[in-house]
């Protein structure tokens, strides 16, 4: 069985849904995982924000505007009056449900239920279209089998057990449709896997059924060697290892959710990144193998804050770093990069929600300096191979760019460099010119 995930742009209109329906009809057993239609989650977030602020009339207007958008999709997607009526009745149920939130106190639990409506709508409308086309398929409610535990981590045993039960209800059926992103929490409430979580859903489902392959379909032909939004002459990478892909996803490659690699890696299931706009394009294959001694790609992660703690007490101080890390642990703030010297430690975070509290506690250890508007440049490849020369090429390319921090050796797949965000585009461009030979055949 294969798992095929289609993102918001891939199902963002009636035309795109029809194209997806054509793509999945090849007779192979598969589970199709869908995101919400593009723009829907942002609209639902805006609705939730107005409900939090008790701007109920504004929320009603936003709900009506989104309902009208979906009515147009129904008109374009179906040909029969029966299916149009069935779909419009479904829309009425969902949007009346959303409107009901304008009449009562709105909490975080209601917000998660509101955000789930996008995936519930896209999958139901897609299933109705498959039925109209006479395609034998079943809609599997993700809320029946996707679950996170008290730590907001996927409950893998539960997912595998419940998904098996759901599939066994339909012997002979080879095409299933389900929602990405949404799940239940340990209390049975509607919850989610956070933004971009549909990739994660697909990988978790793939691991649960020991899938032959996981396919992530987006609007770009694979993971590129650099950010195509700001750099010219980028190209898709044919092959990446699981570790390389995880590094790129975490450090800014938007095509893939950072958490989605691990479940596939644990079960050694290849992941393919493919383009719904160009289905014949090769895309990127992520697997356990990699090409040694080669730089694969560059990614950039913005919104970084650098914190430097300088203290004479650090010299030979047993437990100093542990005490520093405990501050971040108390505020549940992960650290991205870290460098140390005899008298100072510098580190970076991408979440500044508790920055003031963290800095206040760190001042107990010594002088604290904070630099915001920083960017981590992540260069990914195999940097352990003898005589690869990778480091030299990287630093020669960036000799005119001020480097705030350098991290090398924590992973054989990654060299990370911290720079001012204002230098990001220049740094990415210089790396593209300096380490990638665009004249070679990128097979």
Phi and psi in degrees as a GROMACS rama.xvg file:
@    title "Ramachandran Plot"
@    xaxis  label "Phi"
@    yaxis  label "Psi"
@TYPE xy
-111.275  151.475  UNK-2
-110.953  126.169  UNK-3
-120.146  115.904  UNK-4
-105.242  132.753  UNK-5
-118.628  125.954  UNK-6
-78.6562  -179.046  UNK-7
-60.1994  -40.8597  UNK-8
-70.0916  -28.5442  UNK-9
-70.0799  -23.8915  UNK-10
-121.606  28.173  UNK-11
-79.2857  -2.77057  UNK-12
-156.579  169.723  UNK-13
-60.0087  -41.2166  UNK-14
-61.4221  -43.2279  UNK-15
-68.2948  -37.9119  UNK-16
-61.9856  -39.9754  UNK-17
-63.4694  -38.9147  UNK-18
-65.2741  -40.3158  UNK-19
-63.5564  -41.7225  UNK-20
-58.8234  -37.5352  UNK-21
-69.0973  -37.9394  UNK-22
-64.3032  -32.9686  UNK-23
-90.1948  -1.75019  UNK-24
-94.3423  77.0496  UNK-25
-128.238  10.793  UNK-26
81.8932  -3.49856  UNK-27
-84.7895  141.92  UNK-28
-62.7647  133.687  UNK-29
-157.459  155.861  UNK-30
-115.056  124.042  UNK-31
-99.575  122.567  UNK-32
-107.858  124.138  UNK-33
-114.515  141.222  UNK-34
-83.1559  175.207  UNK-35
-69.1895  154.127  UNK-36
-57.7834  143.129  UNK-37
-53.9813  135.895  UNK-38
90.7511  -18.8675  UNK-39
-70.2233  -47.6092  UNK-40
-61.8209  -40.3288  UNK-41
-61.5047  -40.4658  UNK-42
-64.5096  -40.5372  UNK-43
-68.0821  -37.006  UNK-44
-61.4421  -42.8513  UNK-45
-64.248  -40.4646  UNK-46
-61.3567  -44.9663  UNK-47
-61.9845  -40.8538  UNK-48
-62.8866  -40.0979  UNK-49
-69.5053  -33.6578  UNK-50
-67.1609  -39.1484  UNK-51
-59.3905  -35.7733  UNK-52
-88.0021  6.30273  UNK-53
59.5717  27.2347  UNK-54
-90.9118  69.9834  UNK-55
-68.515  -35.4913  UNK-56
-65.8781  -40.3823  UNK-57
-64.6068  -40.4262  UNK-58
-62.2022  -41.5779  UNK-59
-61.5728  -39.248  UNK-60
-65.8149  -40.9114  UNK-61
-66.2999  -38.9382  UNK-62
-64.0074  -43.414  UNK-63
-63.086  -40.9511  UNK-64
-63.2412  -41.0897  UNK-65
-68.7998  -38.6617  UNK-66
-60.2062  -44.4095  UNK-67
-61.5244  -38.4113  UNK-68
-61.4544  -42.7301  UNK-69
-71.5486  -32.4361  UNK-70
-59.6638  -39.4579  UNK-71
-65.3233  -39.9048  UNK-72
-59.8159  -43.3006  UNK-73
-59.8013  -43.4199  UNK-74
-61.3536  -36.1275  UNK-75
-85.7326  -23.5301  UNK-76
-85.8569  -37.1108  UNK-77
-110.945  152.963  UNK-78
-104.937  -30.4046  UNK-79
-88.3021  144.406  UNK-80
-64.707  -34.4748  UNK-81
-61.6048  -45.3095  UNK-82
-69.8938  -36.2905  UNK-83
-61.9356  -41.6703  UNK-84
-66.0085  -44.2325  UNK-85
-60.0849  -43.4733  UNK-86
-68.5455  -41.7821  UNK-87
-67.5429  -34.4787  UNK-88
-62.8481  -40.0937  UNK-89
-63.0252  -45.3244  UNK-90
-58.2838  -43.0914  UNK-91
-58.1604  -43.8569  UNK-92
-60.5564  -47.4616  UNK-93
-67.4583  -41.1369  UNK-94
-79.7068  -26.1435  UNK-95
-67.6009  -36.2464  UNK-96
-61.06  -45.2939  UNK-97
-64.5558  -42.2622  UNK-98
-62.9443  -32.157  UNK-99
-60.225  -24.5545  UNK-100
-70.3336  -14.9214  UNK-101
-77.9762  -4.85818  UNK-102
-104.556  -1.88877  UNK-103
-144.645  173.676  UNK-104
-63.654  134.249  UNK-105
-105.344  127.185  UNK-106
-127.349  178.856  UNK-107
-60.7303  -33.1885  UNK-108
-67.0531  -40.0409  UNK-109
-67.5789  -36.421  UNK-110
-59.3478  -44.6149  UNK-111
-63.6116  -36.2283  UNK-112
-66.9639  -38.3858  UNK-113
-62.9466  -46.4452  UNK-114
-65.9342  -23.1738  UNK-115
-73.2067  -16.8028  UNK-116
-63.5134  -29.8925  UNK-117
-61.7057  -48.966  UNK-118
-69.9028  -36.3115  UNK-119
-62.9948  -37.8451  UNK-120
-72.566  -47.4205  UNK-121
-61.6856  -42.0273  UNK-122
-70.4157  -39.0397  UNK-123
-65.982  -44.3741  UNK-124
-64.1756  -39.3481  UNK-125
-66.4788  -42.2516  UNK-126
-62.492  -40.502  UNK-127
-60.4925  -39.0554  UNK-128
-66.4802  -42.5837  UNK-129
-59.7812  -40.6868  UNK-130
-62.9306  -42.328  UNK-131
-63.2354  -31.9399  UNK-132
-84.0334  -0.44702  UNK-133
75.0743  24.0848  UNK-134
-91.9169  127.476  UNK-135
-76.4714  107.805  UNK-136
-149.849  163.644  UNK-137
-132.679  135.82  UNK-138
-88.468  116.036  UNK-139
-98.2849  116.475  UNK-140
-68.1578  118.252  UNK-141
-60.981  -27.8072  UNK-142
-67.5978  -10.9564  UNK-143
-84.4179  -15.1742  UNK-144
-141.009  -19.7346  UNK-145
-86.5672  126.011  UNK-146
-147.197  143.063  UNK-147
-112.724  154.768  UNK-148
-91.2767  -169.746  UNK-149
-66.0367  -17.8775  UNK-150
-95.2606  9.98862  UNK-151
62.7092  28.2477  UNK-152
-104.647  148.129  UNK-153
-59.097  136.909  UNK-154
-88.8482  87.3018  UNK-155
-62.3411  -40.5642  UNK-156
-63.4377  -44.429  UNK-157
-62.083  -45.1437  UNK-158
-59.3153  -46.9359  UNK-159
-63.6528  -43.7409  UNK-160
-66.7431  -47.5974  UNK-161
-71.9164  -35.9986  UNK-162
-65.9202  -39.2418  UNK-163
-59.4663  -42.5799  UNK-164
-61.654  -42.7449  UNK-165
-63.9937  -43.8418  UNK-166
-66.6505  -35.7783  UNK-167
-67.628  -14.5564  UNK-168
-71.6149  -15.9237  UNK-169
-128.755  67.6789  UNK-170
-62.544  137.892  UNK-171
90.4548  -17.1977  UNK-172
-81.821  134.698  UNK-173
-116.708  -2.69878  UNK-174
-127.758  119.554  UNK-175
-123.136  147.082  UNK-176
-121.995  135.354  UNK-177
-148.09  170.383  UNK-178
-89.5555  140.48  UNK-179
-87.7817  172.761  UNK-180
75.1815  -46.7197  UNK-181
-88.3222  155.648  UNK-182
-163.021  -176.75  UNK-183
-113.204  153.129  UNK-184
-95.1284  -175.123  UNK-185
-65.6183  -17.0357  UNK-186
-92.8747  1.51572  UNK-187
84.3717  3.90122  UNK-188
-81.0542  154.695  UNK-189
-65.5566  132.474  UNK-190
-142.999  -168.17  UNK-191
-154.171  169.563  UNK-192
-97.1494  20.4582  UNK-193
74.1352  170.902  UNK-194
-60.1626  137.638  UNK-195
81.4089  6.10226  UNK-196
-71.7556  -7.75294  UNK-197
-64.5398  -35.6522  UNK-198
-58.8116  -44.8604  UNK-199
-62.1994  -43.6322  UNK-200
-55.9518  -46.636  UNK-201
-61.4293  -41.8455  UNK-202
-68.7302  -40.7069  UNK-203
-63.9911  -41.5385  UNK-204
-66.1926  -42.0021  UNK-205
-58.8176  -44.2491  UNK-206
-65.8562  -37.8536  UNK-207
-64.7571  -32.8447  UNK-208
-105.929  8.43433  UNK-209
50.7002  54.1863  UNK-210
-62.2233  154.411  UNK-211
-71.7036  -33.3514  UNK-212
-163.635  148.108  UNK-213
-116.739  126.228  UNK-214
-114.099  129.147  UNK-215
-110.86  108.751  UNK-216
-98.658  124.809  UNK-217
-131.711  -157.523  UNK-218
-108.143  22.4262  UNK-219
-139.118  147.042  UNK-220
-85.4657  63.7354  UNK-221
99.5552  177.52  UNK-222
-80.9639  128.958  UNK-223
-90.3127  162.091  UNK-224
-73.9624  -10.4949  UNK-225
-159.742  175.074  UNK-226
-77.1158  107.355  UNK-227
-68.9621  -11.8396  UNK-228
-74.2038  -24.6575  UNK-229
-127.06  -8.9676  UNK-230
-123.662  135.108  UNK-231
-82.7661  158.198  UNK-232
62.2929  36.8081  UNK-233
-82.7452  167.77  UNK-234
-148.527  153.003  UNK-235
-71.14  143.266  UNK-236
-89.4887  127.189  UNK-237
-68.95  -41.4924  UNK-238
-139.446  138.993  UNK-239
-137.03  151.737  UNK-240
-81.6623  164.48  UNK-241
-56.4511  -43.9245  UNK-242
-66.4531  -40.6467  UNK-243
-63.5421  -44.2898  UNK-244
-64.3724  -39.105  UNK-245
-64.0015  -41.6267  UNK-246
-61.9448  -46.5018  UNK-247
-64.4093  -41.7439  UNK-248
-64.4453  -42.9034  UNK-249
-67.7835  -37.0202  UNK-250
-97.5735  28.5101  UNK-251
120.733  -8.77343  UNK-252
-73.8692  103.512  UNK-253
-69.8084  -13.4328  UNK-254
-67.7198  -20.0464  UNK-255
-135.952  134.804  UNK-256
-68.4766  132.379  UNK-257
-56.0012  -34.9144  UNK-258
-80.3893  -11.1693  UNK-259
-75.8548  -13.8035  UNK-260
-77.4468  -37.8376  UNK-261
-60.06  -47.9008  UNK-262
-59.4064  -38.9996  UNK-263
-67.2769  -40.1022  UNK-264
-62.4156  -43.1896  UNK-265
-60.8076  -34.5192  UNK-266
-100.962  4.41191  UNK-267
53.6811  49.3367  UNK-268
-103.103  120.121  UNK-269
-60.3815  142.335  UNK-270
-116.618  128.785  UNK-271
-113.018  133.204  UNK-272
-102.13  115.388  UNK-273
-127.166  165.652  UNK-274
-115.633  116.08  UNK-275
-66.0672  -24.5485  UNK-276
-78.4227  -25.4804  UNK-277
-134.378  76.37  UNK-278
-60.7825  -22.797  UNK-279
-84.5468  -9.72386  UNK-280
-64.6441  146.252  UNK-281
-65.851  -36.5742  UNK-282
70.214  -156.797  UNK-283
-122.135  133.754  UNK-284
-107.313  126.087  UNK-285
-107.511  124.022  UNK-286
-151.376  -168.489  UNK-287
-79.4399  -9.97676  UNK-288
-100.878  158.418  UNK-289
-153.608  163.239  UNK-290
-89.9962  124.272  UNK-291
-79.7808  154.396  UNK-292
65.8488  30.7835  UNK-293
-139.729  136.56  UNK-294
-78.3081  127.855  UNK-295
-95.485  -46.6391  UNK-296
-162.868  167.598  UNK-297
-129.241  139.062  UNK-298
-137.128  160.715  UNK-299
-132.992  136.148  UNK-300
-118.934  115.728  UNK-301
-89.2831  -179.49  UNK-302
71.0175  30.3076  UNK-303
-96.2773  140.07  UNK-304
-115.465  128.622  UNK-305
-99.814  135.286  UNK-306
-125.697  126.999  UNK-307
-116.684  125.333  UNK-308
-111.223  117.08  UNK-309
-113.897  126.195  UNK-310
-153.815  128.865  UNK-311
-64.813  -22.6292  UNK-312
-71.5808  -13.5416  UNK-313
-68.3447  -30.4996  UNK-314
-58.9336  117.992  UNK-315
60.6862  17.7989  UNK-316
-83.8726  108.017  UNK-317
-66.8356  128.924  UNK-318
86.6052  3.00028  UNK-319
-61.4974  -50.7283  UNK-320
-63.6393  -38.1167  UNK-321
-58.9298  -42.8304  UNK-322
-63.3412  -39.5629  UNK-323
-63.6272  -47.9003  UNK-324
-63.6007  -32.5003  UNK-325
-64.5852  -30.0426  UNK-326
-61.9358  -46.9188  UNK-327
-68.3533  -34.4347  UNK-328
-64.8417  -40.4314  UNK-329
-60.7671  -33.3329  UNK-330
-99.8876  12.4499  UNK-331
48.346  48.8455  UNK-332
-117.397  107.126  UNK-333
-67.6607  150.629  UNK-334
-103.171  133.905  UNK-335
-89.3733  -55.0277  UNK-336
-124.728  155.447  UNK-337
-151.552  137.839  UNK-338
-135.975  149.161  UNK-339
-132.943  155.925  UNK-340
-136.479  -173.083  UNK-341
-66.8431  -28.0115  UNK-342
-121.765  0.782184  UNK-343
-152.516  156.329  UNK-344
-132.737  131.278  UNK-345
-115.818  139.824  UNK-346
-149.482  166.828  UNK-347
-128.353  151.599  UNK-348
-134.358  154.943  UNK-349
-111.34  7.30786  UNK-350
-129.532  110.941  UNK-351
-102.816  21.6923  UNK-352
-57.6968  -41.8069  UNK-353
-110.917  27.6911  UNK-354
-58.2672  -44.8611  UNK-355
-61.4089  -43.4614  UNK-356
-66.0365  -41.3226  UNK-357
-62.7233  -46.6992  UNK-358
-62.6906  -40.7583  UNK-359
-59.4533  -41.6347  UNK-360
-72.8468  -36.3984  UNK-361
-66.6645  -26.455  UNK-362
-64.9501  -15.4597  UNK-363
-68.7137  -21.1295  UNK-364
-93.6818  -20.3099  UNK-365
159.614  -160.101  UNK-366
-75.1735  134.217  UNK-367
-119.834  129.899  UNK-368
-118.498  137.91  UNK-369
-123.859  127.989  UNK-370
-120.768  120.105  UNK-371
-103.897  -178.827  UNK-372
57.8824  47.1099  UNK-373
-108.715  159.593  UNK-374
-133.9  135.836  UNK-375
-93.9767  122.654  UNK-376
-95.1737  122.606  UNK-377
-111.194  119.8  UNK-378
-106.143  121.242  UNK-379
-115.901  137.411  UNK-380
172.773  -154.588  UNK-381
-107.858  103.707  UNK-382
-103.204  6.59523  UNK-383
-96.4341  -21.7323  UNK-384
-57.6457  142.062  UNK-385
-63.2265  139.647  UNK-386
55.74  31.8331  UNK-387
-71.0765  -29.9903  UNK-388
71.3164  11.1625  UNK-389
-63.4976  -46.3159  UNK-390
-59.199  -42.7183  UNK-391
-60.2456  -45.6551  UNK-392
-62.3357  -38.9924  UNK-393
-64.9276  -50.8949  UNK-394
-73.9401  -29.195  UNK-395
-65.1815  -37.4246  UNK-396
-66.0995  -31.4718  UNK-397
-106.643  20.5399  UNK-398
-65.4749  -17.9785  UNK-399
-98.5085  0.727367  UNK-400
-103.774  124.06  UNK-401
-63.8601  126.895  UNK-402
-104.662  121.059  UNK-403
-81.5401  -39.9796  UNK-404
-148.39  154.557  UNK-405
-133.836  132.436  UNK-406
-126.201  120.422  UNK-407
-147.129  132.337  UNK-408
112.418  -19.0771  UNK-409
-69.1923  -27.1747  UNK-410
-142.554  142.484  UNK-411
-74.979  -6.92828  UNK-412
-105.308  0.787814  UNK-413
-147.549  131.284  UNK-414
-115.591  123.524  UNK-415
-110.772  139.066  UNK-416
-132.55  133.708  UNK-417
-100.93  127.386  UNK-418
-135.37  168.513  UNK-419
-67.4942  138.588  UNK-420
-58.3799  -30.6985  UNK-421
-62.9219  -19.3493  UNK-422
-98.0522  2.5288  UNK-423
-61.3812  -52.3417  UNK-424
-60.4609  -42.8428  UNK-425
-63.0814  -41.0316  UNK-426
-65.4356  -44.8702  UNK-427
-63.3836  -40.6781  UNK-428
-65.4671  -43.9823  UNK-429
-65.8515  -37.652  UNK-430
-65.1614  -39.0183  UNK-431
-62.8665  -41.7517  UNK-432
-72.0069  -33.8257  UNK-433
-89.0395  -27.8693  UNK-434
-118.357  -10.5393  UNK-435
-113.112  126.105  UNK-436
-89.5063  101.238  UNK-437
-71.5396  -12.2383  UNK-438
-84.8391  -11.3346  UNK-439
-78.6063  162.377  UNK-440
-81.765  119.391  UNK-441
-90.3403  75.3099  UNK-442
